[in-house]
Amino acid sequence: MDKNRHFCASVYIINPRDKKILLVKHKKLKKWVQPGGHIEHNEIPEEAAVREAYEETGLKIKLLGDRFPREEDFIRPLGIQKNRNEANEMHIDITYPAIPLGEDIVLSDESTGIRWFSRDELDDLNVFEDIKINMDYILNNYINKMNA
């Protein structure tokens, strides 16, 4: 039984106007990743996703997605990923799609870089494959429908 489990929340922030994704360069991993982090005690995943996005980017965001089956339920996440770190700890990452509510981004001390990327730029960037998969899915199922 895996006892080192950490529950996290992260956000794929995509600007609906230019269809670019905001990524931060992770200090330890040395890869571009979506903003996110650990869910704090007594915090729901949605709150953690919004808080982490603000702490790591300076952006206020709006999470996208349906509240199902009832309107008062939580937003259905984009996915729940199982990631392992170098210490073989399991990070259970609840991911959400989101759009920015502002323009100004701020680099936090948790990252070594922050930048907007087009989908094409991801192909030549040091990112996990799931970032490309999730961006494609969000563009096709959320952003393009908003702009239609």
N, C-alpha and C positions, 0 to 999 in steps of 0.2 A: 504494500500500500504506500503510495506516494504521500509523504507528510509535509513536504515543503511546497505548499500551494500558495500562490499569491493571486488575488483577484484584482484585475486592472481594467481600465477603460481607456479607449483611444478614439481619435476622431480623424476621419478623412475629410478635410476642409477643402471644398472645391468652389472656386469663384464661378458663378453661373454666367458671367459676362464673357470672360476670356477662356473659361474651361480649364484653368490651371489649378494644380493642387499645391497646397502649402505643406512643405516638409521641413523637418529640423534634422540637423546632423548630430547623431547620438555620440556622446563623448567616448563611451566604452566600446560600442560596436563599430564606430567609425563608418556608419552607414546613414543614409538619409531615411528617416522613418516618419510616420504620422505622429503628431503630438499625443501624449497619453502618459498614464502612470497608475500607481496603486489607488485603489478605492479605500478611502479612509473609513474608520469605524463609524457606523450609523449613517453612512452616506450611500445613496442609491447610485447605480452606475451612470445614469444620465447626469446627475450632479457632478460626479467625478470627471466625466468626459468634458463638460463645460468648464469646470474649474481648471483641469489640466491644460486644456487648450488656451485658456487665458494666461495661466502661469508661464507657459512655454512660448507663447506667441504674442501676447498682449492683445489678442483679438477676442471680442465678444462674438459668439456664434449662435446659430439656430440649428438645432438638430433636426434632421429630416426623417420622416418615417411615420408609419401608421401606429395608432394606439389600438391594439387589437387584443381581445375581441370587443372590449368596451372602451369608450372614449376616455374614461377616467383611469384606464390602465397605463402602464409604462409604454414608452415608445419601443416598438419592436427593433432590436438591434440589427445591424447589417450582418453581423456574424459573431461567433464566439470562437476565438482561436486558442489553440493550445501551443504555447511556445516554451522552450527550455533555454535557460541561460548556461553560462560556463560552469556554474556550481550544480548543474543538473536540477535546478528548482523549476517547478512548473509554474508558468505565468498564464492564467486563464484571462484572456483579453477580450472584453466585450467591446465590439467596434460599432461606430455610428458614422453615417454620412452627415455632413453639415455644410452650411454656407456661412460666409463671413458676414457680420453686421457692420463692419467698418473696413478701413483701408490700411491703417497704420499697424505695422508689425514691429515687434521688439524682440531682440535676441536675448534669451534668458541665460543665466550662468550654467544651466543644465545642458546646453548644447554648444557646438562650435560653429554652427551656421544655421541660417533660416532663409528659405527662398521659395518662390512660386515656380512651378515647373509645368510645362505642357506635357501631354501624354507622350509625344514623340521623344522628348528629352529624357524620359525615364528609361528608354531602351539603352542609353549610353551612360547611365548613372549607377552608382553603387547602392542599389536598393534590393530589398527582398522581393521575390517574384510576386508575392501576394499583394504588394502595393499596386502593381500594374493590373492585376486581376480585379482588385477592388475598385480602382479608378475606372476601368472600363465598365464595370457593372454600375457604378454610381452615375457615370455619364449617360449610359443607355437607359437606366431605369428611374432616374431622378432629374438630373440636370436638363437633358434634352426634352423631357416632358414639360418642365417648367417653362422652357423657351418656345414651346410649340404654340 
